Amino acid sequence: MSEPASCNVSRRLTQWAQSHPDRVAVVIPRGRKPGGGRAYDTWTFRELDEDSSRLAAGLRTLGAPPGARLALLVPPSFDFISLVFALLKSGYVMVLIDPGMGRAGMMRCLQEVRPEGFVAIPLAHAVRIVLRHRFPAARYNVTVGRRWFWGGPTAADFRQLSLDGFVPAAAQADDPAAIIFTTGSTGPPKGVLYSHGNFDRQVDEIREFYDIQPGEVDLPGFPLFALFNAAMGVTTVVPDMDFTRPARVDPRNILAAGRDWQVTQAFGSPALWNAVGRYCEEHGERIPTLRRVLSAGAPVPPHVLRRIRAAIATDGDVHTPYGATEALPVASISATEVLGETAARSATGAGTCVGRHFPGIAWRVIRISDSPLQQISQTEPLGVGQIGELIVRGPVVTREYVTRTEANALHKLRDDSDPSGQAFWHRMGDVGYLDEQDRFWFCGRKSQRVRTAAGTLYTIPCEAIFNQHERVYRSALVGLGEPGQQRPVIVVEPWPERRPRGDAELKSFLLELAALAAAHPLTEGIRDFLVHESMPVDIRHNAKIFREQLAVWANGRVSSGRD
């Protein structure tokens, strides 16, 4: 019997390198030309494929056992993209941690994942050596850049190696490929184990659903999206931005790269597109070749969708894929559908419609439980319109956490109706309901629902009532006290230019918020309102509100009687 075909997604890069060797694969900005225009460095698919193979061959000379965990700590760059493919080709497992979570968070995640080596820039190696007692298993280390006072090989050394005899790892669907950490927006970040099959199927699901064609040009505001681009024959133009602070992006850099390379697709968080959209509206700017914008990480406000759709090709659209680090993609909806139908319902407290599920996804809404559930037969499915927690199943759904493993009991369900015994469901941790069209309406995170003596309040529907106020940029519902007896509080963050000035203006603003609450049955029981200048949000997307942190802040304000 012949061996099953390899699921190693890196084989797709090699196929494009063979069929379109001279097509540009990666573009990196490099300052300004003498005449004032922007300069770029470029690499073809052949160059990317060959470079990643040399790096993979070099990684194998380390002598690490197959499946060894190597932490990749390299900023967005050609090196980062090539090393992602090199690690896939080598048969090792890459560990990816968002540097935006801060040094303490990164150290904690790295210590928990127990890497057997670091593929990292010099500064990261310096920290590794100073804190070597935290990483006793890290024996296989590579410096990306100039080596300082330690030994070991560099990426430059690997690039001098011959490719004679090199064969990429022929991974099967269940073989481990990467460990990617969650944002930690509702608890400590957890290491999610990705298999080669997860990555391979993600490429197919994304390409087919959005009809992405070879030869397109993408501007990704999230570095790992370059993996999907190269696997689809799409050019990646790395934007000039701080990827850990998407809300602070300079829109001029996005617009310049979009025009210089006639970008057809772009991916970014709602915070990034809010900045770009406002700039385009204020300055009358557009990217006329941009036909497909993707935004994920949190619900995208209608005002962002309107602005971005006005700034792209007239026949273009904005799409908001829904999912999580553990399961992506799950569903998607277009700005056309949101602005034409669902936004009006969302504004009155219906939740945020995230659309229909991808073809490879099965989903259902079950009665909410905060306890571990071992198998699907222990759940109670809910009908259309009933709010519960969402569970999903499919080939893009990851199987387990490899750090904070106690979370597996809370998030993974065996499908005991499956004769193979291998199928399972993932509990998304999100609450909402399915409508008559089998669309999911997101009502918030399960852990962030507010349970009062009068009943349960869900964050997204309640917050929508206050987001209609002209001063409000965003709002957050938090609960003070013990579940079942919680006191609901609404915290609002005004638009910077609309912040109340002085006590009289603040008092008037708070009275207006109270009137909004009293006028709607969802919020009529809320009596406490606070103003926050800048809410704590996740680093990766700058969009998910850390409501647990905000609840601590709000408790101090309410208990002391301050506004």
C-alpha positions as CSV (number, residue, x, y, z in Angstrom):
1,M,0.0,0.0,0.0
2,S,1.4,3.4,-1.0
3,E,2.1,6.1,1.6
4,P,-0.6,8.8,1.9
5,A,0.3,12.1,0.2
6,S,2.2,14.6,2.4
7,C,0.1,17.3,4.1
8,N,3.1,19.5,4.7
9,V,1.8,22.9,3.5
10,S,5.4,23.9,2.4
11,R,5.0,21.6,-0.6
12,R,2.6,24.2,-2.1
13,L,5.4,26.8,-2.0
14,T,7.6,24.4,-3.9
15,Q,4.9,23.8,-6.5
16,W,4.5,27.6,-7.1
17,A,8.3,27.9,-7.3
18,Q,8.3,25.3,-10.0
19,S,5.4,26.6,-12.0
20,H,6.0,30.4,-11.6
21,P,9.6,30.7,-10.4
22,D,10.0,34.4,-11.3
23,R,6.8,35.7,-9.8
24,V,7.4,38.0,-6.9
25,A,6.6,36.2,-3.6
26,V,7.7,38.7,-0.9
27,V,8.0,42.5,-0.9
28,I,9.6,44.3,2.1
29,P,9.7,48.1,2.4
30,R,13.2,49.6,2.5
31,G,13.0,53.3,3.2
32,R,13.1,56.0,0.4
33,K,14.7,56.3,-2.9
34,P,17.0,59.3,-3.6
35,G,14.1,60.8,-5.7
36,G,11.6,60.5,-2.8
37,G,9.7,57.4,-3.9
38,R,9.6,54.3,-1.6
39,A,12.1,51.5,-2.1
40,Y,11.4,47.8,-1.7
41,D,13.3,44.6,-1.6
42,T,11.8,41.6,-3.4
43,W,12.1,37.9,-3.6
44,T,10.6,35.5,-6.1
45,F,8.9,32.2,-5.4
46,R,12.0,30.4,-6.5
47,E,14.2,32.4,-4.2
48,L,11.9,32.0,-1.2
49,D,11.6,28.2,-1.8
50,E,15.4,27.8,-2.2
51,D,16.2,30.0,0.8
52,S,13.7,28.2,3.1
53,S,15.1,24.8,1.9
54,R,18.7,25.9,2.8
55,L,17.5,27.1,6.2
56,A,15.7,23.8,6.7
57,A,18.7,21.8,5.7
58,G,20.7,23.8,8.2
59,L,18.2,23.3,10.9
60,R,18.6,19.6,10.5
61,T,22.3,19.8,11.1
62,L,21.5,20.8,14.6
63,G,20.7,17.2,15.4
64,A,17.5,17.9,17.2
65,P,15.0,14.9,17.2
66,P,12.1,15.1,14.8
67,G,9.2,17.1,16.2
68,A,11.5,19.2,18.5
69,R,10.0,22.5,19.6
70,L,11.9,25.5,18.3
71,A,10.8,29.0,19.3
72,L,10.8,31.4,16.4
73,L,11.5,34.9,17.7
74,V,12.1,37.0,14.6
75,P,10.2,40.2,13.6
76,P,8.1,40.4,10.5
77,S,10.5,40.3,7.6
78,F,11.7,38.0,4.7
79,D,13.7,36.1,7.4
80,F,10.5,35.4,9.3
81,I,8.6,34.2,6.3
82,S,11.4,32.0,5.0
83,L,12.0,30.5,8.5
84,V,8.3,29.6,8.9
85,F,8.6,27.5,5.7
86,A,12.0,26.2,6.8
87,L,10.6,24.9,10.1
88,L,7.7,23.3,8.2
89,K,10.2,21.6,5.8
90,S,12.5,20.5,8.6
91,G,10.0,18.5,10.5
92,Y,10.4,20.5,13.6
93,V,7.6,22.3,15.5
94,M,7.7,26.1,15.5
95,V,6.6,27.9,18.6
96,L,5.1,31.4,17.8
97,I,4.4,33.9,20.6
98,D,3.2,37.4,20.0
99,P,5.9,39.8,21.2
100,G,3.2,42.4,21.9
101,M,2.2,40.5,25.1
102,G,5.3,42.0,26.7
103,R,8.4,40.5,28.1
104,A,6.8,38.9,31.2
105,G,4.1,37.3,29.2
106,M,6.5,36.0,26.6
107,M,8.8,34.6,29.2
108,R,5.9,32.8,30.9
109,C,4.6,31.3,27.7
110,L,8.1,30.2,26.6
111,Q,8.8,28.6,30.0
112,E,5.5,26.7,29.9
113,V,6.1,25.4,26.3
114,R,9.6,24.2,27.2
115,P,11.3,24.8,23.8
116,E,14.3,22.6,22.8
117,G,15.8,25.5,21.0
118,F,15.5,29.1,19.8
119,V,15.7,30.5,16.2
120,A,15.9,34.1,17.2
121,I,17.4,37.5,16.8
122,P,20.4,38.4,19.0
123,L,18.4,40.3,21.6
124,A,16.2,37.3,22.2
125,H,19.3,35.0,22.6
126,A,20.8,37.5,25.1
127,V,17.7,37.2,27.2
128,R,17.7,33.4,26.8
129,I,21.3,33.2,28.1
130,V,20.6,35.6,31.1
131,L,17.5,33.5,32.0
132,R,19.0,30.1,30.9
133,H,17.7,28.5,34.1
134,R,14.1,28.9,32.7
135,F,14.9,27.1,29.5
136,P,17.0,24.0,30.5
137,A,16.0,22.1,27.4
138,A,17.1,24.8,24.9
139,R,20.1,23.1,23.3
140,Y,19.5,23.7,19.6
141,N,19.9,27.4,18.9
142,V,20.3,29.5,15.8
143,T,21.0,33.2,15.6
144,V,19.2,35.2,13.0
145,G,21.5,38.2,12.4
146,R,24.9,38.9,14.0
147,R,26.0,36.5,16.7
148,W,27.1,38.2,19.8
149,F,29.0,36.5,22.7
150,W,27.6,33.0,22.3
151,G,28.4,30.1,20.0
152,G,26.3,28.1,17.6
153,P,25.3,28.6,13.9
154,T,23.6,31.5,12.3
155,A,21.0,31.7,9.5
156,A,23.8,33.2,7.3
157,D,25.8,30.0,7.9
158,F,22.9,27.9,6.8
159,R,22.4,29.9,3.7
160,Q,25.9,28.7,2.5
161,L,24.9,25.1,2.6
162,S,24.2,22.8,-0.4
163,L,20.8,21.5,-1.2
164,D,22.1,18.2,-2.5
165,G,20.1,15.4,-1.0
166,F,17.7,17.6,0.9
167,V,14.1,16.3,1.1
168,P,11.4,18.2,3.0
169,A,9.6,16.3,5.7
170,A,6.7,14.4,4.4
171,A,4.3,15.2,7.2
172,Q,0.9,13.5,7.6
173,A,-2.3,15.3,8.6
174,D,-2.0,14.7,12.4
175,D,1.7,15.4,12.6
176,P,2.4,18.5,14.8
177,A,3.5,21.6,12.9
178,A,3.3,24.6,15.3
179,I,2.3,25.8,18.7
180,I,0.6,29.2,18.5
181,F,-0.5,31.0,21.6
182,T,-3.9,32.6,22.2
183,T,-4.2,36.3,22.9
184,G,-5.1,35.7,26.5
185,S,-8.1,38.1,26.3
186,T,-10.2,35.9,28.7
187,G,-7.5,34.2,30.7
188,P,-3.8,33.2,30.5
189,P,-2.5,32.6,27.0
190,K,-2.6,28.9,26.0
191,G,-0.4,27.1,23.5
192,V,-2.5,25.6,20.7
193,L,-1.1,22.7,18.9
194,Y,-1.5,23.0,15.1
195,S,-1.1,20.0,12.9
196,H,0.1,20.0,9.3
197,G,-3.4,19.0,8.3
198,N,-4.9,22.1,10.0
199,F,-2.6,24.4,8.0
200,D,-3.2,22.6,4.8
201,R,-7.0,22.7,5.1
202,Q,-6.9,26.4,6.1
203,V,-5.3,27.2,2.8
204,D,-8.0,25.4,0.9
205,E,-10.9,26.8,2.9
206,I,-9.7,30.5,2.7
207,R,-8.8,30.3,-1.0
208,E,-12.0,28.7,-2.1
209,F,-14.4,30.7,0.1
210,Y,-13.0,34.0,-1.0
211,D,-12.1,33.0,-4.5
212,I,-8.5,34.1,-4.1
213,Q,-6.6,33.6,-7.4
214,P,-2.9,33.0,-8.0
215,G,-1.1,36.2,-9.0
216,E,-3.0,38.4,-6.6
217,V,-1.2,40.8,-4.3
218,D,-1.9,40.8,-0.5
219,L,-1.0,43.4,2.2
220,P,-1.2,41.4,5.4
221,G,-1.5,43.2,8.8
222,F,-0.8,39.9,10.5
223,P,2.6,38.3,9.6
224,L,1.5,34.6,9.6
225,F,-0.9,35.4,6.8
226,A,2.2,35.2,4.6
227,L,2.1,31.4,5.0
228,F,-1.3,31.3,3.3
229,N,-0.3,33.7,0.6
230,A,2.8,31.8,-0.5
231,A,0.9,28.6,-0.4
232,M,-1.7,30.1,-2.8
233,G,0.6,31.7,-5.3
234,V,-0.2,35.2,-3.9
235,T,2.4,38.0,-3.5
236,T,2.9,39.2,0.1
237,V,3.7,42.9,0.5
238,V,4.8,43.3,4.2
239,P,3.4,46.7,5.4
240,D,5.6,49.3,7.1
241,M,4.0,49.1,10.6
242,D,4.4,48.0,14.2
243,F,2.5,44.7,14.1
244,T,2.1,44.8,17.9
245,R,0.3,48.1,17.7
246,P,-2.1,48.0,14.7
247,A,-4.2,50.9,16.0
248,R,-1.1,53.2,15.7
249,V,-0.5,52.4,12.1
250,D,0.4,55.3,9.8
251,P,-2.3,55.0,7.1
252,R,0.0,56.7,4.6
253,N,2.3,53.6,4.7
254,I,-0.6,51.3,4.0
255,L,-1.9,53.5,1.1
256,A,1.5,53.8,-0.4
257,A,2.2,50.1,-0.5
258,G,-1.2,49.4,-1.8
259,R,-0.8,51.7,-4.7
260,D,2.9,50.9,-5.4
261,W,2.1,47.2,-5.8
262,Q,-1.5,47.4,-6.9
263,V,-2.6,45.4,-4.0
264,T,-5.8,43.4,-4.5
265,Q,-6.3,42.0,-1.0
266,A,-5.5,43.2,2.5
267,F,-5.9,41.7,6.0
268,G,-5.9,43.5,9.3
269,S,-7.6,44.0,12.6
270,P,-10.6,46.3,13.1
271,A,-8.3,48.8,14.9
272,L,-6.0,49.0,11.8
273,W,-8.9,49.5,9.4
274,N,-10.5,52.1,11.7
275,A,-7.3,54.2,11.4
276,V,-7.0,53.7,7.7
277,G,-10.7,54.3,7.0
278,R,-10.8,57.5,9.0
279,Y,-7.7,58.8,7.2
280,C,-9.2,57.9,3.8
281,E,-12.4,59.7,4.6
282,E,-10.7,62.8,5.9
283,H,-8.3,63.1,3.0
284,G,-10.3,61.7,0.1
285,E,-7.8,58.8,-0.4
286,R,-8.4,55.3,-1.9
287,I,-6.7,52.1,-3.0
288,P,-8.5,51.6,-6.3
289,T,-7.1,48.1,-7.0
290,L,-8.1,46.7,-3.6
291,R,-11.0,44.4,-4.1
292,R,-11.0,42.2,-1.0
293,V,-10.4,43.4,2.6
294,L,-10.4,40.9,5.5
295,S,-10.7,41.9,9.1
296,A,-10.8,39.6,12.1
297,G,-10.1,39.5,15.8
298,A,-13.2,41.2,17.1
299,P,-16.6,42.5,15.7
300,V,-16.0,45.2,13.1
301,P,-18.2,48.3,13.7
302,P,-20.4,49.4,10.8
303,H,-18.7,52.8,10.6
304,V,-15.4,51.0,9.9
305,L,-17.0,48.8,7.2
306,R,-18.6,51.9,5.5
307,R,-15.3,53.8,5.4
308,I,-13.2,51.0,4.1
309,R,-15.7,50.0,1.5
310,A,-15.7,53.6,0.2
311,A,-11.9,53.5,0.0
312,I,-11.5,50.4,-2.1
313,A,-12.5,49.3,-5.6
314,T,-16.1,50.1,-6.5
315,D,-16.8,46.3,-7.0
316,G,-14.8,45.4,-3.8
317,D,-16.1,44.3,-0.4
318,V,-15.0,43.9,3.2
319,H,-15.2,40.4,4.7
320,T,-15.1,39.6,8.4
321,P,-14.0,36.0,9.0
322,Y,-14.9,34.7,12.4
323,G,-12.9,32.1,14.4
324,A,-10.3,31.7,17.1
325,T,-6.7,30.7,17.4
326,E,-8.1,27.2,18.1
327,A,-10.4,27.1,15.1
328,L,-10.0,29.4,12.1
329,P,-11.8,30.0,9.8
330,V,-15.3,29.2,11.2
331,A,-17.6,31.7,9.5
332,S,-17.7,34.9,7.4
333,I,-19.9,37.7,6.4
334,S,-19.5,40.6,4.0
335,A,-19.9,44.3,4.6
336,T,-22.6,44.3,1.9
337,E,-24.7,41.9,4.0
338,V,-23.9,43.7,7.3
339,L,-24.7,47.2,6.1
340,G,-27.7,46.1,4.0
341,E,-29.4,44.0,6.7
342,T,-27.8,42.9,9.9
343,A,-26.3,46.2,11.3
344,A,-29.7,47.6,11.9
345,R,-30.7,44.6,14.0
346,S,-27.3,44.7,15.8
347,A,-27.8,48.3,16.8
348,T,-31.0,47.4,18.7
349,G,-29.3,44.6,20.7
350,A,-29.6,41.5,18.4
351,G,-25.8,40.8,18.7
352,T,-23.3,40.8,15.8
353,C,-24.0,38.5,12.9
354,V,-20.8,36.7,11.9
355,G,-22.4,35.0,8.9
356,R,-22.5,31.4,7.7
357,H,-20.1,28.7,8.4
358,F,-17.3,27.6,6.0
359,P,-18.1,24.4,4.1
360,G,-15.7,22.3,6.2
361,I,-17.2,23.4,9.5
362,A,-20.1,21.8,11.4
363,W,-21.6,23.9,14.3
364,R,-24.3,23.9,16.8
365,V,-25.4,26.0,19.8
366,I,-25.7,24.2,23.2
367,R,-27.0,25.2,26.6
368,I,-24.4,27.2,28.4
369,S,-22.3,25.3,30.9
370,D,-19.2,26.4,32.9
371,S,-18.2,22.9,33.7
372,P,-16.1,20.4,31.7
373,L,-18.0,18.2,29.3
374,Q,-16.4,15.0,28.0
375,Q,-18.6,14.1,25.1
376,I,-21.2,15.5,22.8
377,S,-24.0,13.4,24.3
378,Q,-23.7,15.4,27.5
379,T,-24.8,18.6,25.7
380,E,-28.2,20.0,25.1
381,P,-28.7,21.5,21.6
382,L,-30.7,24.7,21.5
383,G,-33.1,25.8,18.8
384,V,-33.2,28.8,16.5
385,G,-32.9,32.1,18.4
386,Q,-31.9,30.6,21.7
387,I,-28.7,32.0,23.2
388,G,-26.2,29.3,24.2
389,E,-22.5,28.5,23.6
390,L,-21.2,27.7,20.2
391,I,-19.3,24.4,19.5
392,V,-17.6,23.6,16.1
393,R,-16.1,20.6,14.4
394,G,-14.0,20.3,11.2
395,P,-10.5,19.8,9.8
396,V,-9.3,23.4,10.6
397,V,-10.2,22.8,14.3
398,T,-7.2,22.1,16.5
399,R,-7.2,19.1,18.8
400,E,-5.5,20.3,22.0
401,Y,-3.7,22.8,24.1
402,V,-0.1,21.8,25.0
403,T,0.3,24.4,27.8
404,R,-2.4,25.1,30.4
405,T,-3.6,21.6,29.5
406,E,-6.3,21.8,32.1
407,A,-8.2,23.9,29.5
408,N,-8.6,20.8,27.3
409,A,-11.3,19.5,29.6
410,L,-13.2,22.8,29.3
411,H,-12.9,23.2,25.5
412,K,-12.8,19.8,23.9
413,L,-15.7,17.3,23.4
414,R,-15.5,13.8,22.1
415,D,-18.1,13.1,19.4
416,D,-19.3,9.7,20.8
417,S,-21.7,9.4,17.8
418,D,-18.6,9.0,15.5
419,P,-17.7,5.3,15.0
420,S,-14.0,6.1,14.6
421,G,-13.8,7.6,18.0
422,Q,-11.5,10.3,16.7
423,A,-13.9,13.1,16.0
424,F,-14.3,15.9,18.5
425,W,-15.9,19.3,18.9
426,H,-14.3,22.6,20.2
427,R,-16.2,24.8,22.6
428,M,-15.5,28.3,21.3
429,G,-16.1,30.1,24.6
430,D,-18.5,32.4,22.7
431,V,-22.3,32.8,23.3
432,G,-24.9,33.6,20.7
433,Y,-27.6,32.0,18.7
434,L,-28.4,30.6,15.2
435,D,-31.0,32.3,13.1
436,E,-33.4,30.9,10.5
437,Q,-30.7,31.1,7.8
438,D,-28.2,29.2,10.0
439,R,-26.1,32.3,10.6
440,F,-24.5,32.7,14.0
441,W,-25.2,35.9,16.0
442,F,-22.3,36.6,18.4
443,C,-23.4,37.9,21.8
444,G,-20.1,37.9,23.6
445,R,-17.6,35.7,25.5
446,K,-19.2,33.1,27.8
447,S,-16.9,34.1,30.7
448,Q,-17.8,37.8,30.3
449,R,-21.6,37.4,30.6
450,V,-23.0,39.3,33.6
451,R,-25.3,37.3,35.9
452,T,-27.6,39.6,37.9
453,A,-30.4,38.7,40.3
454,A,-32.8,39.6,37.5
455,G,-31.2,37.5,34.8
456,T,-28.2,37.3,32.5
457,L,-26.9,40.1,30.4
458,Y,-24.7,39.5,27.4
459,T,-21.9,42.0,26.5
460,I,-22.4,42.6,22.7
461,P,-26.2,43.2,22.7
462,C,-26.1,45.6,25.7
463,E,-23.0,47.5,24.5
464,A,-24.7,48.1,21.1
465,I,-27.3,50.3,22.7
466,F,-24.6,52.7,24.0
467,N,-22.4,52.6,20.9
468,Q,-25.2,54.5,19.1
469,H,-24.3,57.6,21.1
470,E,-22.4,60.1,18.9
471,R,-19.7,60.5,21.5
472,V,-19.0,56.8,22.1
473,Y,-16.2,55.0,20.3
474,R,-16.8,51.8,22.1
475,S,-18.3,50.5,25.4
476,A,-18.0,47.5,27.7
477,L,-20.4,45.8,30.0
478,V,-18.8,44.4,33.2
479,G,-20.2,42.8,36.3
480,L,-19.2,43.6,39.9
481,G,-19.7,41.0,42.6
482,E,-20.5,37.3,42.6
483,P,-22.2,35.6,39.6
484,G,-25.9,35.5,40.2
485,Q,-25.8,38.7,42.2
486,Q,-23.6,40.9,40.0
487,R,-24.1,44.6,39.6
488,P,-23.9,45.6,35.9
489,V,-21.8,48.6,34.9
490,I,-21.3,50.2,31.5
491,V,-17.9,51.7,30.8
492,V,-17.7,53.9,27.7
493,E,-14.6,55.1,25.8
494,P,-15.5,58.3,23.9
495,W,-14.0,59.3,20.6
496,P,-10.8,61.3,21.4
497,E,-12.2,64.5,19.8
498,R,-15.6,64.0,21.6
499,R,-14.5,63.5,25.2
500,P,-16.5,65.5,27.7
501,R,-14.7,68.7,28.9
502,G,-15.4,69.6,32.4
503,D,-17.7,68.3,35.1
504,A,-20.9,69.8,33.7
505,E,-20.3,68.2,30.3
506,L,-19.4,64.9,31.9
507,K,-22.6,64.9,34.1
508,S,-24.7,65.6,31.0
509,F,-23.1,62.8,29.1
510,L,-23.7,60.3,31.9
511,L,-27.3,61.3,32.1
512,E,-27.7,60.7,28.4
513,L,-26.2,57.2,28.8
514,A,-28.7,56.5,31.6
515,A,-31.5,57.6,29.4
516,L,-30.4,55.3,26.6
517,A,-30.3,52.4,29.1
518,A,-33.7,53.1,30.5
519,A,-35.3,53.2,27.0
520,H,-34.3,49.7,26.1
521,P,-35.5,46.4,27.8
522,L,-32.1,44.8,27.5
523,T,-30.4,47.6,29.5
524,E,-33.1,49.1,31.7
525,G,-31.7,47.5,34.8
526,I,-28.3,49.2,34.4
527,R,-27.7,52.1,36.8
528,D,-23.9,52.6,36.8
529,F,-22.0,54.4,34.0
530,L,-18.3,55.2,33.8
531,V,-16.0,56.9,31.3
532,H,-12.6,55.5,30.4
533,E,-10.2,57.3,28.2
534,S,-8.5,54.2,26.7
535,M,-9.8,50.7,27.5
536,P,-7.3,47.8,27.9
537,V,-7.3,45.7,24.8
538,D,-5.5,42.7,23.4
539,I,-2.1,43.3,21.7
540,R,-2.6,41.2,18.6
541,H,-5.7,43.0,17.3
542,N,-6.0,46.0,19.5
543,A,-9.7,45.3,19.5
544,K,-10.7,42.7,22.1
545,I,-11.5,44.5,25.4
546,F,-10.0,43.0,28.5
547,R,-13.3,43.2,30.4
548,E,-11.8,41.3,33.4
549,Q,-9.2,44.1,33.9
550,L,-11.9,46.7,33.3
551,A,-14.1,45.2,36.0
552,V,-11.4,45.6,38.6
553,W,-11.0,49.3,37.6
554,A,-14.7,49.8,37.6
555,N,-15.1,48.2,41.0
556,G,-12.7,50.8,42.4
557,R,-14.6,53.7,40.8
558,V,-18.1,52.5,41.8
559,S,-17.2,51.6,45.3
560,S,-15.6,55.0,45.9
561,G,-18.4,56.8,44.3
562,R,-16.3,58.4,41.5
563,D,-17.5,58.8,37.9
